Every structure is written in structure tokens, then in C-alpha cells.
Amino acid sequence: MLDNAAMQDSSFDRQLLNTLLAVRQGNWSVRLSSDFTGVPGKIADVLNDIIDMNERVAREFDRVSRVVGREGKLMQRATVRGLPGGWETVVQSINTLIDDPSTGPLRGEREGARRGRLCSAGCTALDA
């Protein structure tokens, strides 16, 4: 018969695997239970924090994609508060991409805006 610690470890292992599989599929809504104690409890807290940061970054990238890419609000930038280390670097990389006028599809719109005109809906970067 399993003791309480062994039962908790078994339950934790199953939840951890299911959570990791869901996250691998892009499901940011999953979280590990906060009922675990000891090392499993610490692992649950850290993984939940990582999933939360991923969800916040994904939500912000979606917003920036919409307002900059579709709505043409070229002054908007990605902002996600409280991100440590490499997480902040990822957000800054997106902002650098938006800021760099020599990159991609925004080049033509920026040049047109500087000349006092904006492209119509069918305009491409080469038309500007």
C-alpha cells in the first residue's frame, strides 16, 4: 500500500506530465495544483510562474501584432512588466524589430508616413 508521500508523488507526476503536455501544445490556461508541499510544491510554483509569464508575453505579442501590424499604430510597443532576464530580452527584440525602419513590411508604411502620406489598404512596402 502506498503511503501519503508516495501517493502525492504519483499524483504530482501525473499532473506535471499533463501540464507539460498541455503547455507544449500552446495551452497557457493550465496550472499545477497549489496543494503540493515540499519539492513538488516548489516545482509547481515555478512551473506555474513560467506558464504565467508565457501567457502574458503571448497576449502582449498578440496585442502588438494587432495594433502595429493591422491597425498601423506604429508608435505602439510591447510592454510586459516584471519579466526577468531573457524574458525581457524577447520583448525588447520585438520592439527592436518594430523600431528598425530597414526591416520587413513596416518600412514602406514608415517611409510613407514620413512623407506625409499613408498607404491604402492594398499598398505594399514596395509601393511606398
HELIX and SHEET records of a PDB file:
HELIX    1   1 ASN A    4  ARG A   24  1                                  21    
HELIX    2   2 GLY A   38  VAL A   64  1                                  27    
HELIX    3   3 SER A   65  ARG A   70  3                                   6    
HELIX    4   4 GLY A   85  ASP A   99  1                                  15    
HELIX    5   5 LEU A  106  ARG A  114  1                                   9    
HELIX    6   6 ALA A  125  ASP A  127  5                                   3    
END                                                                             
